[in-house]
Amino acid sequence: MSRIAARGMITVDVRFFAVLRERAGGERRRVELPGGSTVAALRAHLRERLPELPEGYAVAVGRAYAASEHVLEDGDEVALIPPVSGG
Amino acid sequence: MARVSIRVPTPLRSFAGGRSETEVRAATVAEALERLTEQHGALRDHLFTEEGELRRFVNVYLGDRSIRNLGEGGVGLSDGDEIRIVPSIAGGAPVASPAAERSGAVDFSPDELRRYSRHLMIPEVGYGGQARLKAARVLLVGAGGLGSPAALYLAAAGVGTLGLVDRDVVDITNLQRQLLHDTDSVGAPKLDSARRRLEALNPEIDVRTFETRLISDNALEVLDGWDLVVDGSDNFPTRYLVNDACVFLGIPFVYGAIYRFEGQASLFGLEDGPCYRCLFPEPPPPGLVPSCADAGVLGVLPGIIGTVQAIEAVKLILGRGRPLSGRLLLFDALGMEFREVEVEKDPDCPVCGEHPTLTELIDYEVFCGLGAGASVDADVPSIGAEQLARWSRGGERYQLIDVREPYEWRICNLESAGARLIPLGELPEKIGELDREATLVLQCRSGSRSADAVRLLRREGFEDVFNLEGGILAWARDVDPSMPTY
Protein backbone atom coordinates (compact mmCIF):
# COMPACT_ATOMS: atom_id res chain seq x y z
CA MET A 1 0.00 0.00 0.00
CA SER A 2 1.58 3.23 -1.05
CA ARG A 3 1.02 6.44 0.84
CA ILE A 4 1.42 9.30 -1.57
CA ALA A 5 1.84 12.37 0.56
CA ALA A 6 0.56 15.83 -0.22
CA ARG A 7 2.32 17.94 -2.89
CA GLY A 8 3.58 14.80 -4.63
CA MET A 9 6.24 14.12 -2.03
CA ILE A 10 7.46 10.62 -1.23
CA THR A 11 8.98 9.26 1.94
CA VAL A 12 11.69 6.61 1.88
CA ASP A 13 13.07 4.68 4.82
CA VAL A 14 16.86 4.93 4.69
CA ARG A 15 18.91 2.33 6.54
CA PHE A 16 22.57 2.92 7.26
CA PHE A 17 25.19 0.20 7.52
CA ALA A 18 28.63 -0.04 9.13
CA VAL A 19 30.52 3.25 9.28
CA LEU A 20 27.56 5.12 7.79
CA ARG A 21 25.50 4.21 10.84
CA GLU A 22 27.96 6.00 13.10
CA ARG A 23 28.32 9.01 10.83
CA ALA A 24 24.56 9.34 10.40
CA GLY A 25 24.06 9.08 14.14
CA GLY A 26 21.51 6.28 13.83
CA GLU A 27 20.43 3.18 12.01
CA ARG A 28 17.44 4.64 10.16
CA ARG A 29 16.23 7.93 8.85
CA ARG A 30 13.04 8.84 7.06
CA VAL A 31 13.71 11.07 4.10
CA GLU A 32 11.11 13.07 2.23
CA LEU A 33 11.80 13.75 -1.43
CA PRO A 34 9.82 15.12 -4.37
CA GLY A 35 7.97 12.38 -6.30
CA GLY A 36 10.05 10.98 -9.15
CA SER A 37 13.33 11.46 -7.27
CA THR A 38 16.17 9.16 -8.22
CA VAL A 39 18.87 7.50 -6.16
CA ALA A 40 21.18 10.30 -7.31
CA ALA A 41 18.75 12.84 -5.84
CA LEU A 42 18.74 10.97 -2.55
CA ARG A 43 22.55 11.03 -2.51
CA ALA A 44 22.52 14.79 -3.11
CA HIS A 45 19.91 15.27 -0.39
CA LEU A 46 22.01 13.32 2.10
CA ARG A 47 25.21 15.08 1.07
CA GLU A 48 23.57 18.32 2.12
CA ARG A 49 22.00 17.07 5.35
CA LEU A 50 24.76 14.71 6.47
CA PRO A 51 28.01 16.11 5.05
CA GLU A 52 30.02 13.75 7.24
CA LEU A 53 28.70 10.67 5.38
CA PRO A 54 31.58 9.27 3.33
CA GLU A 55 30.83 9.08 -0.39
CA GLY A 56 31.24 5.92 -2.40
CA TYR A 57 28.51 3.85 -0.76
CA ALA A 58 26.32 1.46 -2.71
CA VAL A 59 22.54 1.84 -2.64
CA ALA A 60 20.05 -0.99 -2.50
CA VAL A 61 16.33 -0.40 -2.90
CA GLY A 62 14.36 -3.20 -1.32
CA ARG A 63 16.60 -6.20 -1.85
CA ALA A 64 18.34 -5.13 -5.03
CA TYR A 65 21.29 -2.91 -5.90
CA ALA A 66 20.08 0.33 -7.47
CA ALA A 67 21.94 2.52 -9.94
CA SER A 68 21.94 6.33 -9.71
CA GLU A 69 19.12 6.71 -12.22
CA HIS A 70 16.78 4.32 -10.36
CA VAL A 71 13.54 6.15 -9.51
CA LEU A 72 12.46 5.88 -5.88
CA GLU A 73 8.91 5.19 -4.84
CA ASP A 74 6.98 6.16 -1.77
CA GLY A 75 7.66 3.73 1.07
CA ASP A 76 10.84 2.26 -0.43
CA GLU A 77 13.35 0.84 1.99
CA VAL A 78 16.74 2.10 0.91
CA ALA A 79 19.93 0.57 2.28
CA LEU A 80 23.17 2.53 2.13
CA ILE A 81 26.07 0.11 2.09
CA PRO A 82 29.60 1.45 2.47
CA PRO A 83 32.63 -0.37 1.18
CA VAL A 84 34.43 -2.04 4.06
CA SER A 85 38.11 -2.86 4.00
CA GLY A 86 38.75 -4.77 7.22
CA GLY A 87 39.95 -8.32 7.10
CA MET B 1 21.85 -59.62 -13.10
CA ALA B 2 22.06 -57.84 -9.77
CA ARG B 3 19.19 -56.41 -7.82
CA VAL B 4 20.04 -52.77 -7.06
CA SER B 5 18.28 -49.67 -5.84
CA ILE B 6 18.47 -46.27 -7.48
CA ARG B 7 17.98 -43.15 -5.38
CA VAL B 8 16.37 -40.25 -7.21
CA PRO B 9 17.05 -36.71 -5.93
CA THR B 10 14.19 -34.49 -4.82
CA PRO B 11 14.14 -32.22 -7.91
CA LEU B 12 13.74 -35.23 -10.22
CA ARG B 13 11.21 -37.20 -8.19
CA SER B 14 8.24 -35.68 -9.96
CA PHE B 15 9.57 -37.35 -13.13
CA ALA B 16 9.90 -40.68 -11.34
CA GLY B 17 6.32 -41.01 -10.13
CA GLY B 18 7.17 -39.13 -6.94
CA ARG B 19 9.35 -41.96 -5.71
CA SER B 20 12.69 -41.45 -4.01
CA GLU B 21 13.92 -44.97 -4.66
CA THR B 22 13.39 -47.49 -7.43
CA GLU B 23 14.56 -51.10 -7.58
CA VAL B 24 15.86 -52.51 -10.84
CA ARG B 25 17.70 -55.60 -12.07
CA ALA B 26 20.81 -54.86 -14.08
CA ALA B 27 24.38 -55.98 -14.67
CA THR B 28 25.94 -52.55 -15.09
CA VAL B 29 25.27 -48.98 -13.97
CA ALA B 30 24.49 -48.03 -17.56
CA GLU B 31 21.94 -50.80 -17.75
CA ALA B 32 20.40 -49.84 -14.41
CA LEU B 33 19.87 -46.27 -15.60
CA GLU B 34 18.41 -47.65 -18.83
CA ARG B 35 15.87 -49.69 -16.82
CA LEU B 36 15.06 -46.62 -14.71
CA THR B 37 14.31 -44.47 -17.76
CA GLU B 38 12.25 -47.26 -19.28
CA GLN B 39 10.05 -47.19 -16.19
CA HIS B 40 9.98 -43.38 -16.05
CA GLY B 41 10.34 -41.98 -19.55
CA ALA B 42 10.18 -38.38 -18.40
CA LEU B 43 13.48 -38.83 -16.59
CA ARG B 44 15.46 -39.58 -19.73
CA ASP B 45 15.79 -36.00 -20.93
CA HIS B 46 16.83 -34.88 -17.47
CA LEU B 47 19.63 -37.40 -17.19
CA PHE B 48 20.95 -37.82 -20.71
CA THR B 49 21.88 -35.67 -23.67
CA GLU B 50 20.55 -36.50 -27.12
CA GLU B 51 23.77 -38.43 -27.72
CA GLY B 52 23.00 -40.59 -24.71
CA GLU B 53 25.77 -39.09 -22.54
CA LEU B 54 25.11 -38.23 -18.90
CA ARG B 55 24.32 -34.56 -18.67
CA ARG B 56 27.11 -32.45 -17.15
CA PHE B 57 25.13 -31.49 -14.09
CA VAL B 58 24.12 -35.03 -13.28
CA ASN B 59 26.42 -37.01 -11.01
CA VAL B 60 25.97 -40.73 -10.56
CA TYR B 61 27.45 -42.58 -7.62
CA LEU B 62 27.79 -46.26 -6.98
CA GLY B 63 28.27 -46.28 -3.22
CA ASP B 64 30.97 -43.64 -2.71
CA ARG B 65 32.34 -43.99 -6.18
CA SER B 66 31.59 -41.36 -8.79
CA ILE B 67 30.60 -42.87 -12.16
CA ARG B 68 31.22 -40.41 -14.94
CA ASN B 69 31.75 -42.53 -17.97
CA LEU B 70 29.04 -45.13 -18.47
CA GLY B 71 30.50 -46.23 -21.79
CA GLU B 72 33.67 -48.04 -20.78
CA GLY B 73 32.26 -51.52 -20.69
CA GLY B 74 29.83 -50.43 -17.99
CA VAL B 75 30.45 -50.72 -14.28
CA GLY B 76 29.58 -54.08 -12.79
CA LEU B 77 26.93 -54.35 -10.07
CA SER B 78 26.30 -56.70 -7.15
CA ASP B 79 23.08 -57.44 -5.30
CA GLY B 80 22.13 -54.71 -2.83
CA ASP B 81 24.24 -52.00 -4.48
CA GLU B 82 22.87 -48.52 -4.27
CA ILE B 83 23.11 -46.10 -7.17
CA ARG B 84 22.56 -42.43 -6.39
CA ILE B 85 21.74 -39.69 -8.83
CA VAL B 86 22.84 -36.29 -7.56
CA PRO B 87 22.28 -33.06 -9.44
CA SER B 88 25.25 -30.68 -9.30
CA ILE B 89 23.34 -27.56 -8.57
CA ALA B 90 20.11 -27.11 -6.73
CA GLY B 91 18.37 -24.16 -8.34
CA GLY B 92 21.24 -22.59 -10.19
CA ALA B 93 23.40 -22.92 -13.22
CA PRO B 94 26.20 -25.44 -12.90
CA VAL B 95 29.58 -23.90 -12.26
CA ALA B 96 32.63 -25.36 -13.89
CA SER B 97 35.18 -26.45 -11.35
CA PRO B 98 38.76 -26.78 -12.60
CA ALA B 99 39.36 -29.11 -9.68
CA ALA B 100 36.79 -31.51 -11.15
CA GLU B 101 38.96 -32.14 -14.19
CA ARG B 102 41.97 -33.04 -12.06
CA SER B 103 40.03 -35.03 -9.50
CA GLY B 104 40.02 -38.18 -11.61
CA ALA B 105 43.70 -38.71 -10.81
CA VAL B 106 43.18 -38.36 -7.06
CA ASP B 107 43.56 -41.27 -4.67
CA PHE B 108 43.03 -41.53 -0.91
CA SER B 109 44.84 -43.52 1.76
CA PRO B 110 42.73 -45.40 4.30
CA ASP B 111 43.64 -42.73 6.89
CA GLU B 112 42.40 -40.02 4.59
CA LEU B 113 39.15 -41.90 3.99
CA ARG B 114 38.61 -42.01 7.76
CA ARG B 115 39.60 -38.37 8.16
CA TYR B 116 37.04 -37.30 5.57
CA SER B 117 34.40 -39.93 6.36
CA ARG B 118 31.85 -37.37 7.54
CA HIS B 119 32.13 -35.72 4.15
CA LEU B 120 31.97 -39.00 2.25
CA MET B 121 28.63 -39.74 3.90
CA ILE B 122 27.00 -36.65 2.41
CA PRO B 123 25.64 -37.39 -1.06
CA GLU B 124 26.52 -33.88 -2.21
CA VAL B 125 30.16 -34.44 -1.34
CA GLY B 126 30.87 -38.16 -1.44
CA TYR B 127 34.03 -39.67 -2.85
CA GLY B 128 33.88 -37.60 -6.01
CA GLY B 129 33.47 -34.34 -4.12
CA GLN B 130 36.25 -35.15 -1.71
CA ALA B 131 38.48 -35.91 -4.68
CA ARG B 132 37.62 -32.49 -6.09
CA LEU B 133 38.55 -30.90 -2.77
CA LYS B 134 41.86 -32.73 -2.76
CA ALA B 135 42.55 -31.70 -6.35
CA ALA B 136 41.59 -28.07 -5.62
CA ARG B 137 44.05 -25.18 -5.32
CA VAL B 138 42.83 -22.27 -3.23
CA LEU B 139 44.81 -19.11 -2.56
CA LEU B 140 44.10 -17.00 0.52
CA VAL B 141 45.10 -13.35 0.38
CA GLY B 142 45.78 -12.40 3.99
CA ALA B 143 46.39 -14.70 6.95
CA GLY B 144 44.53 -12.44 9.37
CA GLY B 145 41.02 -12.24 10.78
CA LEU B 146 39.22 -13.64 7.75
CA GLY B 147 42.08 -15.74 6.42
CA SER B 148 42.41 -17.60 9.72
CA PRO B 149 39.01 -19.30 9.90
CA ALA B 150 38.87 -19.70 6.13
CA ALA B 151 42.28 -21.40 6.01
CA LEU B 152 41.57 -23.59 9.04
CA TYR B 153 38.29 -24.90 7.64
CA LEU B 154 39.60 -25.34 4.10
CA ALA B 155 42.60 -27.26 5.44
CA ALA B 156 40.37 -29.40 7.63
CA ALA B 157 38.02 -30.00 4.71
CA GLY B 158 40.89 -31.43 2.72
CA VAL B 159 41.53 -28.75 0.10
CA GLY B 160 44.68 -30.28 -1.34
CA THR B 161 46.71 -27.17 -2.03
CA LEU B 162 46.31 -24.06 0.09
CA GLY B 163 48.28 -20.93 -0.71
CA LEU B 164 48.73 -18.03 1.70
CA VAL B 165 49.91 -14.52 0.86
CA ASP B 166 50.93 -12.29 3.75
CA ARG B 167 54.04 -10.48 4.82
CA ASP B 168 53.09 -9.28 8.30
CA VAL B 169 54.51 -10.50 11.57
CA VAL B 170 52.19 -11.58 14.37
CA ASP B 171 51.31 -8.74 16.69
CA ILE B 172 49.71 -9.30 20.08
CA THR B 173 46.71 -7.22 18.94
CA ASN B 174 46.02 -9.86 16.24
CA LEU B 175 45.36 -12.65 18.73
CA GLN B 176 41.91 -11.41 19.73
CA ARG B 177 40.61 -12.75 16.39
CA GLN B 178 43.31 -14.31 14.19
CA LEU B 179 43.12 -17.96 15.19
CA LEU B 180 45.97 -19.15 13.00
CA HIS B 181 48.47 -17.56 15.36
CA ASP B 182 49.23 -17.96 19.03
CA THR B 183 50.96 -16.10 21.81
CA ASP B 184 54.27 -17.86 21.18
CA SER B 185 54.32 -16.63 17.60
CA VAL B 186 54.18 -12.91 18.43
CA GLY B 187 56.96 -11.18 16.53
CA ALA B 188 57.40 -14.01 14.01
CA PRO B 189 56.09 -13.99 10.42
CA LYS B 190 52.40 -14.85 10.22
CA LEU B 191 53.11 -17.39 7.53
CA ASP B 192 55.30 -19.41 9.93
CA SER B 193 52.56 -19.84 12.52
CA ALA B 194 49.94 -20.31 9.81
CA ARG B 195 51.89 -23.09 8.15
CA ARG B 196 52.58 -24.79 11.49
CA ARG B 197 48.92 -24.65 12.52
CA LEU B 198 47.53 -25.84 9.17
CA GLU B 199 50.02 -28.68 8.82
CA ALA B 200 49.29 -29.80 12.37
CA LEU B 201 45.59 -29.77 11.58
CA ASN B 202 45.92 -31.66 8.31
CA PRO B 203 49.32 -33.07 7.29
CA GLU B 204 47.77 -34.47 4.10
CA ILE B 205 47.56 -31.08 2.41
CA ASP B 206 50.17 -28.97 0.68
CA VAL B 207 50.57 -25.49 2.17
CA ARG B 208 52.34 -22.95 -0.01
CA THR B 209 53.35 -19.56 1.31
CA PHE B 210 54.11 -16.26 -0.39
CA GLU B 211 55.75 -13.93 2.08
CA THR B 212 55.10 -10.77 0.17
CA ARG B 213 52.69 -7.92 -0.09
CA LEU B 214 50.44 -8.44 -3.10
CA ILE B 215 51.17 -5.57 -5.50
CA SER B 216 50.56 -4.89 -9.17
CA ASP B 217 54.07 -6.10 -10.04
CA ASN B 218 53.58 -9.58 -8.59
CA ALA B 219 49.81 -10.14 -8.46
CA LEU B 220 49.34 -11.87 -11.81
CA GLU B 221 52.27 -14.17 -11.14
CA VAL B 222 51.14 -15.05 -7.60
CA LEU B 223 47.47 -15.52 -8.50
CA ASP B 224 47.94 -17.40 -11.75
CA GLY B 225 47.20 -21.11 -11.66
CA TRP B 226 44.90 -21.09 -8.62
CA ASP B 227 41.33 -22.31 -9.02
CA LEU B 228 39.91 -19.85 -6.58
CA VAL B 229 40.99 -16.93 -4.40
CA VAL B 230 39.68 -16.09 -0.93
CA ASP B 231 40.13 -12.38 -0.28
CA GLY B 232 40.81 -11.65 3.36
CA SER B 233 42.89 -8.56 2.81
CA ASP B 234 42.65 -5.56 5.10
CA ASN B 235 42.88 -2.54 2.83
CA PHE B 236 41.23 -1.07 -0.26
CA PRO B 237 44.25 -1.06 -2.60
CA THR B 238 44.69 -4.82 -2.16
CA ARG B 239 40.95 -5.44 -2.55
CA TYR B 240 40.79 -3.62 -5.90
CA LEU B 241 43.99 -5.33 -6.96
CA VAL B 242 42.63 -8.79 -6.10
CA ASN B 243 39.42 -8.00 -7.98
CA ASP B 244 41.09 -6.73 -11.15
CA ALA B 245 43.74 -9.46 -11.23
CA CYS B 246 41.15 -12.21 -10.69
CA VAL B 247 38.91 -10.82 -13.45
CA PHE B 248 41.87 -10.60 -15.84
CA LEU B 249 42.91 -14.16 -15.01
CA GLY B 250 39.35 -15.52 -15.02
CA ILE B 251 39.61 -16.72 -11.41
CA PRO B 252 36.53 -16.42 -9.17
CA PHE B 253 37.15 -14.97 -5.73
CA VAL B 254 35.26 -15.10 -2.48
CA TYR B 255 35.00 -11.64 -1.02
CA GLY B 256 34.71 -10.92 2.69
CA ALA B 257 35.15 -7.73 4.69
CA ILE B 258 34.50 -6.73 8.27
CA TYR B 259 33.90 -3.58 10.29
CA ARG B 260 33.29 -3.59 14.05
CA PHE B 261 30.04 -5.64 14.27
CA GLU B 262 29.22 -5.93 10.59
CA GLY B 263 30.44 -7.99 7.71
CA GLN B 264 29.99 -8.44 3.99
CA ALA B 265 30.55 -11.46 1.78
CA SER B 266 30.01 -12.34 -1.85
CA LEU B 267 31.39 -14.38 -4.70
CA PHE B 268 32.83 -12.26 -7.48
CA GLY B 269 34.42 -12.87 -10.82
CA LEU B 270 32.27 -15.69 -12.17
CA GLU B 271 31.78 -15.32 -15.89
CA ASP B 272 28.13 -14.29 -15.68
CA GLY B 273 28.35 -12.66 -12.26
CA PRO B 274 29.38 -9.23 -11.09
CA CYS B 275 32.79 -8.21 -9.79
CA TYR B 276 33.66 -6.00 -6.80
CA ARG B 277 33.77 -2.95 -9.05
CA CYS B 278 30.20 -3.56 -10.24
CA LEU B 279 29.28 -2.92 -6.61
CA PHE B 280 31.86 -0.31 -5.65
CA PRO B 281 33.29 1.23 -8.83
CA GLU B 282 35.47 3.67 -6.91
CA PRO B 283 37.15 3.45 -3.52
CA PRO B 284 35.88 5.77 -0.78
CA PRO B 285 37.93 8.87 -0.04
CA PRO B 286 40.97 7.79 1.98
CA GLY B 287 40.57 7.80 5.73
CA LEU B 288 36.77 7.89 5.75
CA VAL B 289 36.25 4.15 6.05
CA PRO B 290 38.60 3.02 8.80
CA SER B 291 40.38 -0.33 8.99
CA CYS B 292 40.23 -2.82 11.86
CA ALA B 293 43.42 -1.27 13.27
CA ASP B 294 41.79 2.16 13.38
CA ALA B 295 38.18 1.31 14.17
CA GLY B 296 38.41 -1.95 16.07
CA VAL B 297 36.49 -5.13 15.29
CA LEU B 298 34.58 -7.68 17.32
CA GLY B 299 36.93 -10.66 17.50
CA VAL B 300 34.24 -13.26 16.74
CA LEU B 301 32.97 -11.42 13.65
CA PRO B 302 35.64 -12.65 11.22
CA GLY B 303 34.77 -16.13 12.47
CA ILE B 304 31.37 -15.73 10.82
CA ILE B 305 32.43 -14.01 7.63
CA GLY B 306 35.59 -16.09 7.12
CA THR B 307 33.62 -19.31 7.46
CA VAL B 308 31.00 -18.03 5.02
CA GLN B 309 33.89 -17.50 2.62
CA ALA B 310 35.17 -21.03 3.28
CA ILE B 311 31.71 -22.50 2.63
CA GLU B 312 31.41 -20.64 -0.65
CA ALA B 313 34.86 -21.88 -1.66
CA VAL B 314 33.90 -25.48 -0.85
CA LYS B 315 30.56 -25.19 -2.71
CA LEU B 316 32.28 -23.80 -5.76
CA ILE B 317 34.85 -26.61 -5.75
CA LEU B 318 32.13 -29.22 -5.34
CA GLY B 319 29.86 -27.55 -7.88
CA ARG B 320 27.02 -27.84 -5.40
CA GLY B 321 24.34 -25.51 -4.18
CA ARG B 322 23.60 -21.93 -5.10
CA PRO B 323 26.73 -19.81 -5.16
CA LEU B 324 26.78 -16.39 -3.48
CA SER B 325 27.36 -14.81 -6.88
CA GLY B 326 25.17 -11.85 -7.74
CA ARG B 327 24.29 -11.42 -4.10
CA LEU B 328 25.99 -9.36 -1.42
CA LEU B 329 25.49 -10.89 1.99
CA LEU B 330 25.37 -8.37 4.83
CA PHE B 331 25.74 -9.54 8.40
CA ASP B 332 24.97 -7.44 11.46
CA ALA B 333 26.08 -9.11 14.69
CA LEU B 334 24.35 -6.63 17.01
CA GLY B 335 20.98 -7.16 15.33
CA MET B 336 21.95 -10.80 14.58
CA GLU B 337 20.64 -10.27 11.10
CA PHE B 338 21.66 -11.67 7.73
CA ARG B 339 20.42 -9.74 4.76
CA GLU B 340 21.18 -10.02 1.11
CA VAL B 341 21.22 -7.57 -1.73
CA GLU B 342 21.07 -8.62 -5.37
CA VAL B 343 23.94 -7.22 -7.39
CA GLU B 344 23.95 -7.60 -11.15
CA LYS B 345 26.91 -7.51 -13.44
CA ASP B 346 27.31 -3.90 -14.57
CA PRO B 347 27.55 -3.79 -18.37
CA ASP B 348 29.49 -0.52 -17.95
CA CYS B 349 31.93 -1.96 -15.42
CA PRO B 350 35.43 -0.73 -16.32
CA VAL B 351 36.90 -4.18 -15.63
CA CYS B 352 34.30 -6.88 -16.35
CA GLY B 353 31.78 -4.90 -18.43
CA GLU B 354 31.03 -5.16 -22.13
CA HIS B 355 33.65 -2.59 -23.10
CA PRO B 356 36.29 -2.68 -20.40
CA THR B 357 38.39 0.45 -20.15
CA LEU B 358 40.83 -1.11 -17.73
CA THR B 359 42.74 -4.01 -19.18
CA GLU B 360 45.86 -4.09 -17.06
CA LEU B 361 46.73 -3.61 -13.43
CA ILE B 362 47.24 -0.05 -12.21
CA ASP B 363 48.85 1.60 -9.18
CA TYR B 364 46.22 0.82 -6.56
CA GLU B 365 47.74 3.03 -3.86
CA VAL B 366 47.28 6.01 -6.16
CA PHE B 367 43.81 4.80 -7.23
CA CYS B 368 42.77 4.71 -3.57
CA GLY B 369 44.25 8.14 -2.92
CA LEU B 370 47.05 6.74 -0.80
CA GLY B 371 49.91 7.36 -3.20
CA ALA B 372 53.28 8.81 -2.22
CA GLY B 373 52.90 12.28 -0.78
CA ALA B 374 49.15 12.01 -0.44
CA SER B 375 47.91 12.64 3.04
CA VAL B 376 44.41 12.19 4.34
CA ASP B 377 44.83 15.02 6.77
CA ALA B 378 46.67 17.40 4.45
CA ASP B 379 44.40 20.25 5.58
CA VAL B 380 45.72 20.01 9.14
CA PRO B 381 49.01 21.62 10.25
CA SER B 382 51.24 18.93 11.63
CA ILE B 383 54.62 18.20 13.12
CA GLY B 384 56.63 14.99 13.10
CA ALA B 385 57.60 12.89 16.09
CA GLU B 386 61.27 13.82 15.82
CA GLN B 387 60.42 17.51 15.79
CA LEU B 388 58.26 17.10 18.89
CA ALA B 389 61.15 15.28 20.57
CA ARG B 390 63.42 18.24 19.76
CA TRP B 391 60.85 20.68 21.18
CA SER B 392 60.63 18.54 24.31
CA ARG B 393 64.41 18.37 24.78
CA GLY B 394 64.90 22.07 23.93
CA GLY B 395 62.43 23.27 26.53
CA GLU B 396 60.11 24.74 23.88
CA ARG B 397 56.84 26.02 25.32
CA TYR B 398 53.97 23.87 24.07
CA GLN B 399 51.02 21.94 25.44
CA LEU B 400 50.69 18.28 24.37
CA ILE B 401 47.16 16.87 24.48
CA ASP B 402 46.58 13.15 24.08
CA VAL B 403 43.02 12.62 22.79
CA ARG B 404 42.98 8.83 23.13
CA GLU B 405 40.99 6.80 25.68
CA PRO B 406 42.29 6.08 29.20
CA TYR B 407 42.93 2.39 28.41
CA GLU B 408 45.21 3.42 25.56
CA TRP B 409 47.10 5.80 27.82
CA ARG B 410 47.77 2.82 30.10
CA ILE B 411 49.43 0.91 27.26
CA CYS B 412 51.79 3.75 26.38
CA ASN B 413 51.86 7.53 26.67
CA LEU B 414 53.99 10.61 26.15
CA GLU B 415 53.85 11.83 29.74
CA SER B 416 57.62 12.26 29.60
CA ALA B 417 57.10 14.82 26.83
CA GLY B 418 54.43 16.60 28.89
CA ALA B 419 51.29 14.91 27.51
CA ARG B 420 47.93 15.42 29.20
CA LEU B 421 45.03 13.06 28.55
CA ILE B 422 41.76 14.53 27.28
CA PRO B 423 39.76 11.89 25.36
CA LEU B 424 38.35 13.26 22.10
CA GLY B 425 34.78 12.94 23.36
CA GLU B 426 35.54 15.19 26.34
CA LEU B 427 37.47 17.79 24.39
CA PRO B 428 34.51 20.10 23.56
CA GLU B 429 33.61 20.53 27.24
CA LYS B 430 37.24 20.98 28.32
CA ILE B 431 38.18 23.58 25.73
CA GLY B 432 38.11 26.22 28.46
CA GLU B 433 40.98 24.47 30.22
CA LEU B 434 43.30 24.89 27.21
CA ASP B 435 45.76 27.77 26.95
CA ARG B 436 44.81 29.85 23.90
CA GLU B 437 48.21 31.56 23.93
CA ALA B 438 50.23 28.35 23.91
CA THR B 439 51.30 26.21 21.01
CA LEU B 440 49.06 23.12 21.16
CA VAL B 441 50.06 19.69 19.87
CA LEU B 442 47.30 17.09 19.57
CA GLN B 443 48.19 13.43 19.62
CA CYS B 444 46.45 10.06 19.36
CA ARG B 445 47.48 6.56 18.27
CA SER B 446 47.98 7.03 14.54
CA GLY B 447 47.19 10.71 13.97
CA SER B 448 43.65 10.41 12.67
CA ARG B 449 41.58 11.26 15.75
CA SER B 450 43.99 14.03 16.71
CA ALA B 451 43.55 15.53 13.22
CA ASP B 452 39.82 15.71 13.97
CA ALA B 453 40.71 17.38 17.29
CA VAL B 454 42.88 19.95 15.50
CA ARG B 455 39.99 20.77 13.15
CA LEU B 456 37.67 21.14 16.12
CA LEU B 457 40.04 23.53 17.94
CA ARG B 458 40.64 25.59 14.82
CA ARG B 459 36.87 25.98 14.40
CA GLU B 460 36.86 27.21 18.00
CA GLY B 461 39.37 29.90 17.12
CA PHE B 462 42.64 28.28 18.24
CA GLU B 463 45.37 29.30 15.81
CA ASP B 464 48.60 27.71 16.96
CA VAL B 465 47.51 24.05 16.84
CA PHE B 466 49.41 21.10 15.38
CA ASN B 467 48.73 17.44 14.81
CA LEU B 468 51.39 14.91 15.78
CA GLU B 469 51.65 13.17 12.42
CA GLY B 470 51.47 9.39 12.74
CA GLY B 471 50.56 9.68 16.42
CA ILE B 472 52.28 7.79 19.19
CA LEU B 473 53.06 5.03 16.68
CA ALA B 474 55.37 7.46 14.86
CA TRP B 475 56.99 8.36 18.20
CA ALA B 476 57.58 4.67 18.92
CA ARG B 477 59.03 4.20 15.45
CA ASP B 478 61.19 7.32 15.18
CA VAL B 479 62.02 8.38 18.74
CA ASP B 480 61.56 5.58 21.27
CA PRO B 481 61.53 2.07 19.77
CA SER B 482 61.25 0.58 23.27
CA MET B 483 57.72 1.96 23.60
CA PRO B 484 55.00 -0.72 23.49
CA THR B 485 52.51 -0.21 20.67
CA TYR B 486 49.09 -1.60 19.85
Chai-1 contact restraints between the chains, C-beta under 6 A:
chainA,res_idxA,chainB,res_idxB,connection_type,confidence,min_distance_angstrom,max_distance_angstrom,comment,restraint_id
A,A18,B,Y259,contact,1.0,0.0,6.0,A-B,restraint_1
A,A18,B,E262,contact,1.0,0.0,6.0,A-B,restraint_2
A,V19,B,V289,contact,1.0,0.0,6.0,A-B,restraint_3
A,P54,B,P284,contact,1.0,0.0,6.0,A-B,restraint_4
A,P54,B,L288,contact,1.0,0.0,6.0,A-B,restraint_5
A,P54,B,V289,contact,1.0,0.0,6.0,A-B,restraint_6
A,G56,B,E282,contact,1.0,0.0,6.0,A-B,restraint_7
A,G56,B,P284,contact,1.0,0.0,6.0,A-B,restraint_8
A,A58,B,L279,contact,1.0,0.0,6.0,A-B,restraint_9
A,A60,B,V341,contact,1.0,0.0,6.0,A-B,restraint_10
A,A64,B,E342,contact,1.0,0.0,6.0,A-B,restraint_11
A,Y65,B,V341,contact,1.0,0.0,6.0,A-B,restraint_12
A,Y65,B,V343,contact,1.0,0.0,6.0,A-B,restraint_13
A,P82,B,V289,contact,1.0,0.0,6.0,A-B,restraint_14
A,P83,B,F280,contact,1.0,0.0,6.0,A-B,restraint_15
A,P83,B,P284,contact,1.0,0.0,6.0,A-B,restraint_16
A,V84,B,A257,contact,1.0,0.0,6.0,A-B,restraint_17
A,V84,B,Y259,contact,1.0,0.0,6.0,A-B,restraint_18
A,V84,B,Q264,contact,1.0,0.0,6.0,A-B,restraint_19
A,S85,B,N235,contact,1.0,0.0,6.0,A-B,restraint_20
A,S85,B,F236,contact,1.0,0.0,6.0,A-B,restraint_21
A,S85,B,S291,contact,1.0,0.0,6.0,A-B,restraint_22
A,G86,B,D234,contact,1.0,0.0,6.0,A-B,restraint_23
A,G86,B,A257,contact,1.0,0.0,6.0,A-B,restraint_24
A,G86,B,I258,contact,1.0,0.0,6.0,A-B,restraint_25
A,G86,B,Y259,contact,1.0,0.0,6.0,A-B,restraint_26
A,G86,B,S291,contact,1.0,0.0,6.0,A-B,restraint_27
A,G86,B,C292,contact,1.0,0.0,6.0,A-B,restraint_28
A,G86,B,V297,contact,1.0,0.0,6.0,A-B,restraint_29
A,G87,B,G142,contact,1.0,0.0,6.0,A-B,restraint_30
A,G87,B,G144,contact,1.0,0.0,6.0,A-B,restraint_31
A,G87,B,G145,contact,1.0,0.0,6.0,A-B,restraint_32
A,G87,B,L146,contact,1.0,0.0,6.0,A-B,restraint_33
A,G87,B,G232,contact,1.0,0.0,6.0,A-B,restraint_34
A,G87,B,S233,contact,1.0,0.0,6.0,A-B,restraint_35
A,G87,B,D234,contact,1.0,0.0,6.0,A-B,restraint_36
